[in-house]
Amino acid sequence: MGKRNGAVPICDRTPPLPPALQIYGGKRKGLIQPPSILHSPKVIYVRVLIADEVDQECSARLRAAGFEVSERFDISAEELKRVVGDYEVLIVRSRTKVTQEIIESGRRLRLIGRVGVGLDTIDTKSAEAKGIKVINSPQMSTVAVAELVMSMMLNLVRGVHLANESMKKGLWEKKRFHGTELNGKTLGVVGLGRIGKAVAERAKSFGMKIIVYDVIVDDEIIKRLGAERTATLEELLKRSDIVTLHVPLLPETRRMINERTLSIVKPGAYLINASRGEVVDCKHLLEALKSGRLAGAALDVYENEPPKEPWEKELVALPNVVATPHVGAQTREAQVLGAITIAENIINAFKPL
């Protein structure tokens, strides 16, 4: 096979990405051989499989840098397992679950790129064990998710979604829609990472008082926000008019909002979850909403996506629930930023040492 003009070659060896691979020029030589039988570096070209829909900026930049790119949006798990062994790089979003089985099938795999924040859909331990580097683009969705959360807040306290539905039915129910203001209310932010901080900054401009529960963030950051730290999650829940969740899915955060914690939430409060679905025990959330313990909830993430259990569908259908189909990062700006970030990080990872 002849030379591929502009294609990025990598040394035909199997060790883990170190963080970057040594690059050599030369001809493509077929399958990876064990280092013990190599007398000189053989060469393959870096092949990238994009398994979920990613903005075209990603593939355009990779191709311009000499990478071979295959776009297989909506590829099934079985098909992915079958073909992933032909690629050095796999790019995914939240739809594709990169399981241990898929990682084991990736005999050439050197890097997995997640366009987005959470890595809970990737078996990072299996990747690490095989020396496969995992990267993401956490900064891409900060503004998009923060703005979605603010829109959810306003929808909840003013019943915009209900008023809109009423008008579309040809009704004029002005007297029905008496809302409340954000000004002067207490917002409890659980998790003050990039997104939690961005939400707090925006909420401040609405005249809200900000309290924070975060076991890691520095006191100085909270002070600069003009916020107050609570010693426990329970204290935050008791004091907040609105609670917004911005934590990763970890063993200690799984179902942190549960029957017990919901029982101590301030009566008539609102809950917003745009982090991960399993952070909230939604069966008990459903009960809290139906009983009136909570005035409402806004959800962009779910235990099952899309919701499939009868109780999940009942939850989404409640009039005091604002529900969106995991669209937190679904802005043009966020998608372009995520695509560019992943592409540039991959290009940098494969630069010569």
C-alpha positions as CSV (number, residue, x, y, z in Angstrom):
1,M,0.0,0.0,0.0
2,G,1.4,3.4,-0.9
3,K,1.8,6.5,1.3
4,R,-1.2,8.4,2.5
5,N,-0.6,12.0,1.9
6,G,-0.9,14.0,5.2
7,A,-2.0,11.0,7.3
8,V,-0.7,10.9,10.8
9,P,1.5,7.8,11.3
10,I,2.2,6.3,14.7
11,C,4.9,3.8,15.7
12,D,3.5,0.3,15.2
13,R,3.9,-0.7,18.9
14,T,1.4,-1.7,21.6
15,P,2.5,0.1,24.8
16,P,0.1,2.6,26.4
17,L,-0.2,6.2,25.4
18,P,2.5,7.8,27.4
19,P,0.8,10.7,27.4
20,A,1.8,11.2,23.7
21,L,2.9,8.7,21.1
22,Q,6.2,8.9,19.2
23,I,5.4,9.6,15.6
24,Y,7.4,8.4,12.6
25,G,7.1,8.9,8.9
26,G,6.9,6.0,6.5
27,K,4.6,3.5,4.9
28,R,1.5,1.8,6.4
29,K,2.4,-1.8,7.3
30,G,-0.7,-3.6,8.5
31,L,-1.4,-5.2,11.9
32,I,0.3,-4.3,15.1
33,Q,3.1,-6.8,15.9
34,P,4.5,-7.6,19.4
35,P,7.5,-5.4,20.2
36,S,9.7,-8.5,20.5
37,I,9.6,-9.2,16.8
38,L,10.2,-5.6,15.7
39,H,13.6,-4.8,14.2
40,S,12.5,-1.3,13.1
41,P,9.4,0.8,13.8
42,K,6.6,-0.3,11.6
43,V,3.9,2.3,10.9
44,I,0.2,2.5,11.0
45,Y,-2.0,5.6,10.7
46,V,-4.2,7.0,13.4
47,R,-7.8,6.0,12.8
48,V,-10.6,7.7,14.7
49,L,-14.1,6.4,15.1
50,I,-16.8,9.0,16.1
51,A,-19.6,6.9,17.6
52,D,-22.1,9.7,18.4
53,E,-23.2,12.8,16.6
54,V,-20.5,15.5,17.2
55,D,-20.3,18.9,15.5
56,Q,-18.4,18.7,12.2
57,E,-15.7,21.0,13.5
58,C,-14.3,17.8,15.2
59,S,-13.9,15.7,12.1
60,A,-12.8,18.6,10.0
61,R,-9.9,19.5,12.3
62,L,-8.8,15.9,12.7
63,R,-8.8,15.3,9.0
64,A,-6.9,18.6,8.4
65,A,-4.3,17.3,10.9
66,G,-4.0,14.0,8.9
67,F,-6.2,11.6,10.9
68,E,-8.4,9.0,9.3
69,V,-12.0,9.7,10.6
70,S,-15.0,7.4,10.4
71,E,-18.4,8.8,11.5
72,R,-20.7,6.0,12.7
73,F,-23.4,8.0,14.5
74,D,-26.0,5.8,16.2
75,I,-23.8,2.7,16.0
76,S,-25.1,-0.1,18.1
77,A,-23.2,-1.6,21.1
78,E,-22.8,-4.9,19.3
79,E,-21.5,-3.3,16.1
80,L,-19.1,-1.0,18.1
81,K,-17.7,-4.1,19.8
82,R,-17.1,-5.7,16.5
83,V,-15.3,-2.8,14.8
84,V,-13.6,-0.8,17.6
85,G,-10.5,-3.0,17.3
86,D,-9.7,-1.2,14.0
87,Y,-9.3,2.2,15.6
88,E,-6.7,4.0,17.8
89,V,-9.2,6.6,18.9
90,L,-12.8,6.4,19.9
91,I,-15.0,9.6,20.4
92,V,-18.3,9.4,22.1
93,R,-21.0,11.4,23.8
94,S,-23.4,10.3,26.5
95,R,-25.4,7.9,24.3
96,T,-22.6,5.4,23.8
97,K,-21.6,3.3,26.8
98,V,-18.0,2.3,26.6
99,T,-18.1,-0.9,28.7
100,Q,-15.3,-3.2,29.7
101,E,-16.3,-5.5,26.9
102,I,-15.9,-2.8,24.3
103,I,-12.6,-1.7,25.8
104,E,-11.3,-5.3,25.7
105,S,-12.3,-5.4,22.0
106,G,-10.3,-2.3,21.3
107,R,-7.0,-4.0,20.5
108,R,-5.5,-0.9,18.9
109,L,-7.3,1.6,21.1
110,R,-5.0,4.3,22.6
111,L,-7.4,7.1,23.5
112,I,-11.1,7.6,24.3
113,G,-12.5,11.1,23.9
114,R,-15.8,12.1,25.6
115,V,-17.4,15.2,24.2
116,G,-18.9,16.4,27.4
117,V,-18.3,16.4,31.1
118,G,-19.3,13.1,32.8
119,L,-17.2,10.0,32.5
120,D,-19.8,7.7,34.1
121,T,-20.6,6.1,30.7
122,I,-17.0,5.0,30.3
123,D,-15.4,2.1,32.2
124,T,-12.4,4.2,33.2
125,K,-10.9,1.5,35.4
126,S,-10.8,-0.9,32.4
127,A,-9.3,1.8,30.2
128,E,-6.6,2.6,32.7
129,A,-5.8,-1.1,33.1
130,K,-5.2,-1.3,29.4
131,G,-3.2,1.9,29.3
132,I,-5.9,3.8,27.3
133,K,-6.1,7.5,28.0
134,V,-9.5,9.0,28.6
135,I,-10.1,12.7,28.0
136,N,-13.2,14.9,28.1
137,S,-14.3,18.5,27.5
138,P,-15.7,19.7,30.8
139,Q,-15.6,23.4,29.9
140,M,-17.9,23.0,26.9
141,S,-21.2,23.0,28.6
142,T,-20.7,25.4,31.5
143,V,-22.7,28.3,30.1
144,A,-25.2,26.2,28.3
145,V,-26.2,24.2,31.4
146,A,-26.1,27.2,33.7
147,E,-28.5,29.1,31.4
148,L,-30.8,26.1,31.1
149,V,-31.0,25.9,34.9
150,M,-31.9,29.5,35.2
151,S,-34.6,29.0,32.6
152,M,-35.9,26.1,34.6
153,M,-35.9,28.1,37.8
154,L,-38.0,30.8,36.1
155,N,-40.4,28.3,34.6
156,L,-41.0,26.7,37.9
157,V,-41.7,29.8,40.0
158,R,-43.8,31.5,37.3
159,G,-45.5,28.5,35.7
160,V,-44.4,29.5,32.3
161,H,-44.8,26.0,30.9
162,L,-48.4,25.8,32.2
163,A,-49.4,29.2,30.9
164,N,-47.9,28.4,27.5
165,E,-49.9,25.2,27.4
166,S,-53.1,27.0,28.5
167,M,-52.7,29.7,25.7
168,K,-52.2,27.0,23.1
169,K,-55.5,25.5,24.1
170,G,-57.2,28.8,23.3
171,L,-57.7,29.7,27.0
172,W,-57.1,33.0,28.8
173,E,-56.4,32.1,32.4
174,K,-54.7,35.2,33.8
175,K,-56.1,34.7,37.3
176,R,-54.8,31.1,37.5
177,F,-51.1,32.0,37.1
178,H,-49.9,33.6,40.3
179,G,-46.1,32.9,40.6
180,T,-43.4,34.0,42.9
181,E,-40.1,35.9,42.4
182,L,-36.6,34.8,42.5
183,N,-35.5,38.0,44.2
184,G,-34.9,37.5,47.9
185,K,-35.1,33.7,47.7
186,T,-32.4,31.3,48.9
187,L,-30.8,29.1,46.3
188,G,-29.0,26.0,47.6
189,V,-26.2,24.9,45.2
190,V,-25.0,21.4,45.8
191,G,-21.6,21.1,44.1
192,L,-19.7,24.3,43.2
193,G,-17.8,23.2,40.2
194,R,-17.8,25.0,36.9
195,I,-21.5,24.7,36.4
196,G,-22.5,25.2,40.0
197,K,-20.4,28.4,40.1
198,A,-21.9,29.7,36.9
199,V,-25.4,29.1,38.2
200,A,-24.6,30.9,41.4
201,E,-23.2,33.9,39.6
202,R,-26.3,34.2,37.5
203,A,-28.6,33.7,40.4
204,K,-26.9,36.5,42.3
205,S,-27.9,38.9,39.5
206,F,-31.6,38.0,40.3
207,G,-31.1,39.1,43.9
208,M,-31.0,35.6,45.3
209,K,-29.1,34.6,48.4
210,I,-26.7,31.7,47.7
211,I,-25.8,28.9,50.1
212,V,-23.4,26.1,49.1
213,Y,-22.7,22.5,50.1
214,D,-19.4,21.3,48.6
215,V,-16.9,19.1,50.4
216,I,-14.0,20.1,48.2
217,V,-14.2,23.7,47.1
218,D,-12.1,26.3,48.8
219,D,-13.7,28.8,51.2
220,E,-12.1,31.7,49.3
221,I,-14.1,30.8,46.2
222,I,-17.3,30.8,48.1
223,K,-16.4,34.1,49.7
224,R,-15.7,35.7,46.3
225,L,-19.2,34.6,45.2
226,G,-20.7,36.3,48.2
227,A,-22.2,32.9,49.1
228,E,-22.4,31.0,52.4
229,R,-21.2,27.5,53.0
230,T,-23.4,25.0,54.9
231,A,-21.8,22.4,57.0
232,T,-24.1,19.6,55.8
233,L,-26.4,18.8,52.9
234,E,-29.2,18.5,55.4
235,E,-28.7,22.2,56.5
236,L,-28.8,23.3,52.9
237,L,-32.0,21.4,52.2
238,K,-33.8,22.8,55.2
239,R,-32.9,26.4,54.3
240,S,-33.3,26.5,50.5
241,D,-36.3,27.7,48.6
242,I,-34.7,26.2,45.4
243,V,-32.1,23.4,45.4
244,T,-30.0,22.9,42.3
245,L,-27.7,19.8,41.9
246,H,-24.3,20.0,40.2
247,V,-22.4,16.9,41.3
248,P,-20.8,14.0,39.4
249,L,-22.2,10.5,39.7
250,L,-20.1,8.8,42.3
251,P,-20.8,6.2,44.9
252,E,-21.2,8.9,47.6
253,T,-23.6,11.0,45.4
254,R,-25.8,8.2,44.0
255,R,-29.3,8.9,45.3
256,M,-28.1,11.6,47.7
257,I,-31.6,13.0,47.3
258,N,-33.6,10.2,48.7
259,E,-36.6,9.4,51.0
260,R,-34.7,10.7,54.0
261,T,-33.3,13.9,52.5
262,L,-36.5,14.7,50.8
263,S,-38.3,14.5,54.2
264,I,-36.2,17.4,55.5
265,V,-36.4,19.6,52.5
266,K,-38.1,23.0,53.2
267,P,-41.8,22.6,52.6
268,G,-42.8,24.1,49.2
269,A,-39.3,24.2,47.9
270,Y,-38.3,23.4,44.3
271,L,-35.6,20.9,43.1
272,I,-33.6,21.1,39.9
273,N,-31.4,18.3,38.6
274,A,-29.2,18.9,35.5
275,S,-26.3,16.8,36.7
276,R,-26.9,13.0,36.6
277,G,-30.2,11.2,36.9
278,E,-29.2,8.7,39.5
279,V,-28.2,11.5,41.9
280,V,-31.9,11.6,42.8
281,D,-34.1,8.7,43.9
282,C,-36.9,9.7,41.5
283,K,-39.5,7.2,42.9
284,H,-39.4,9.2,46.2
285,L,-39.2,12.5,44.3
286,L,-42.5,11.5,42.6
287,E,-44.1,10.9,46.1
288,A,-42.8,14.2,47.4
289,L,-44.2,16.1,44.4
290,K,-47.6,14.3,44.6
291,S,-47.9,15.0,48.3
292,G,-47.1,18.6,48.0
293,R,-43.9,18.4,50.1
294,L,-42.1,19.9,47.1
295,A,-43.8,22.6,45.0
296,G,-42.1,21.5,41.8
297,A,-39.1,20.0,40.1
298,A,-37.2,20.5,36.9
299,L,-35.3,17.6,35.4
300,D,-32.9,17.4,32.5
301,V,-31.5,14.0,33.4
302,Y,-33.0,10.6,34.3
303,E,-32.1,7.2,35.6
304,N,-33.3,5.8,32.2
305,E,-32.8,7.9,29.2
306,P,-35.4,8.0,27.8
307,P,-37.7,7.3,30.8
308,K,-39.3,3.9,30.4
309,E,-40.8,2.8,33.7
310,P,-44.4,3.7,34.4
311,W,-43.4,5.7,37.5
312,E,-40.8,7.6,35.4
313,K,-43.4,8.5,32.8
314,E,-45.8,9.6,35.6
315,L,-43.1,11.8,37.1
316,V,-42.4,13.5,33.8
317,A,-46.1,14.1,33.2
318,L,-46.8,15.9,36.4
319,P,-47.9,19.5,35.9
320,N,-45.5,20.7,38.5
321,V,-42.5,19.1,36.7
322,V,-40.5,20.9,34.0
323,A,-38.9,18.1,32.0
324,T,-36.3,18.3,29.1
325,P,-34.6,15.4,27.3
326,H,-31.0,15.9,28.5
327,V,-30.5,19.0,26.5
328,G,-28.2,20.8,28.9
329,A,-25.3,21.0,26.5
330,Q,-27.4,21.3,23.4
331,T,-26.5,24.8,22.2
332,R,-24.7,25.6,19.0
333,E,-21.9,27.3,20.9
334,A,-21.4,24.4,23.4
335,Q,-21.4,21.8,20.7
336,V,-18.8,23.7,18.6
337,L,-16.6,24.3,21.7
338,G,-16.8,20.6,22.7
339,A,-15.9,19.4,19.2
340,I,-12.9,21.8,18.9
341,T,-11.7,20.9,22.4
342,I,-11.7,17.2,21.8
343,A,-10.1,17.4,18.4
344,E,-7.3,19.7,19.6
345,N,-6.6,17.5,22.6
346,I,-6.4,14.4,20.4
347,I,-4.1,16.2,18.0
348,N,-1.9,17.2,20.8
349,A,-1.8,13.7,22.3
350,F,-0.4,12.3,19.1
351,K,2.2,14.9,18.5
352,P,5.8,13.8,18.6
353,L,7.5,13.5,22.0
